[in-house]
Amino acid sequence: MLKDLGQVGMWLSRLGLGIADLGEETVERFLSDQRRAGRRRLPGPRGMRPLLAYLREAGPVPPPKAEVSPLDDVLEEFRDWITGERGLSPTTMLRYANTARRFLAEQAMLGGVFSPAGLSGADLNMSLLQAGVDTTVIALWLGHAGVRSTDAYVHADMTIKEKALSLTAPVTARPGRYQPTDKVLAFLDRL
């Protein structure tokens, strides 16, 4: 690894680059230049990861730049609120954040642009119900006074009704009015 580090350093100086310019793309360029120069025994990009990780930990190589989207900003605010104001544990916060990420990705992406302006609590309730979350859990998560606040969404969601109907057994009785037998009529007359 030290030999590779020395070769990377000489290659960077030949190109007029500094150690701060080193990253995954620069490593790929270094490896392809070395192959073109005829060097056969080279680590692959995966083999160079420990070197990059070490240099990032030591400080001379900056961490990779992650693009932050407006969705990520909203989720970061949500994480701060849920841990700071609600005081939830990190594992609970992670579960809530993952649920929020799925919901926002499904509901708030319009044409590839994050637009939460049109979202409401009803959208969140319906999304959670369709994901199979119990109504008591939804009521607790959303701070409803009781479970009955969530009942309106259960009645509004036709997929829940269709699912319930599909689980019922078909009725085998013939349609029409009930015609009691003579035995039943005799029993009722004796009463």
N, C-alpha and C positions, 0 to 999 in steps of 0.2 A: 504494500500500500504506500510506503514511503517513496519507493521508486516511482510509482504512478503520480504521487503528489509532486515530486520534483519535475517530472516530464510535463505535467499540467502547468506548473509554474513557468517553465521555460517557454512553453507554447503560448501562454498568455502574454509574456513579455515580448515575444516576437511579433505578436499581433497588436501590441500597444494597449492591451487590456490589463486591468487590475484584478486582484482577488475578489473584489466586490462584484465584478461582472460574472463571476462563476455561478452557474445554475444548471438545471437539467438540460436546457437547450445548448448551453456552451459546452457541456460535457459531451453531448451528442456530436457537436461539431469537432471537438478534440479527437474523439474516437474515429470519426470518419476520416479526418486528416491523417491520423496515424496509420490507418489501414491503407490509404492511398500512398503513403510514404513507404509501404512495404512491411510494416511491423505486423507480425502474425500473432504473437501471444499477447492479446489484449483482453482486459476484462470488458464485459458488456456494460451497458448503462446500469443494469441492476447491480453489477459488481462494484460500480462507482458510488452507489448510494451511501454506503457506510462512510466513505471519505467526505461526501457532501454533508452528511448528518454531523460528522465530527466538526467540520469547519463552521457549520451553522451554530453548533453548541458553543464552540470556542469564540465565536463572534466575528471573524473576518468576512464571512459570507452571510449576507442578509437572508432571512427566511423568504420562501417564495411568496410572491404577491398574489393574494387571493382577491378575486373580484367580488365586491360586495354589492348585492342587488337590493332594491327597495324591500323585497320580501325578507331578506336577511336582516335588514334594519328593524323591521316590524317584529320579527322573531326575537331579536336581541332585546328589544324593549320589553317584550312579553316575558322573556327569561328573567330580566332584572326585576320586573314587577312581581313575578310569581315567587322568586326567592326572597326578595326584600320585603314586600308587603305581606305576602301570605306565609312566608317562613317555611316553605316546603323543602323537603329533603332533595338532594341532587337527583336521586333515582326517580322520585315522583315528578320532579321538574322535567327530567328528560322525557318521561312518558307524555306529559302534557305538551311539551314542545314538539315532540314527534306528531302528536295528534293535531296540533295547531298547524304544523308545516303541511301535513296532508290536506287539511281542510283548506288552507289558503292556496295551496297549489291547485286544488280542484276548483274552488269557487271563485278565486279572485284573479285568475289569469285570463285576460281577455285579449286575444290577438297577440299573445306573447308579452304583454305589458302588465305589470302589477297594478291593479286598480281596486283598492279596498273600499272606495267611496260608496258603492252600491250594496255593500254587505250589511246584514242586520243580524240580530240575535236569532231570528226565525231561521235564517239560512244555516246558522251554526247548529241549532236544535235539530233541523231536518237532516243535516249531514251526519250528526252523531247518531241519530235514530237509525238511519240507513246503514251505518257502519255496525249496528248491532249493540250499541251501548245501552245499558238498562236506563229506564227513565229516572230511577232514583239517583243514579250516578250523575245523570245530566242535571238534575235539579240541584244536586250538591255542587257540581262544578260551576254552574252558572249563577249560583247564589239565589235560587228561587226560594220563596217562603215555604213551599211545599211541593209535593209531587204533582198535585193537581194542575199546577201551572204548565207542566209539560204535557198534560193529557191532550190539549188542543192539537199539538203537533202529531201525536199518535193517530188522532182521528183524521187529520189532514193528509197523512201519508198513505196513499192507495197501495203502495207496495207491501206495507205491513199488513193491510187488510187482505190483499191477495195471498200473501204467504199464510196467514191464519186460515183462510178459506181452503187453501190447498191441503192443509193438514187435517181437515174434517173428513169424516167418513161419508160416503154418498148415502143419501136417504134411500132406503129400500121400500118404504111404504108407498102405496099407490096414492096419487092425489085424489082429493074429494072429501066429502063429509064422512064423519065416523058413523058407522051403523052398528050399534051394539047388538050382540047376539041375544037370543031369547033367554039364555042363562043369566046374562048380566041384567036384563030387564026384570027378570023374576027376583033377583037378589035386591035390586033397587026398590021394587014394590014392597018387599018385606020390611024395609027400613022404616 
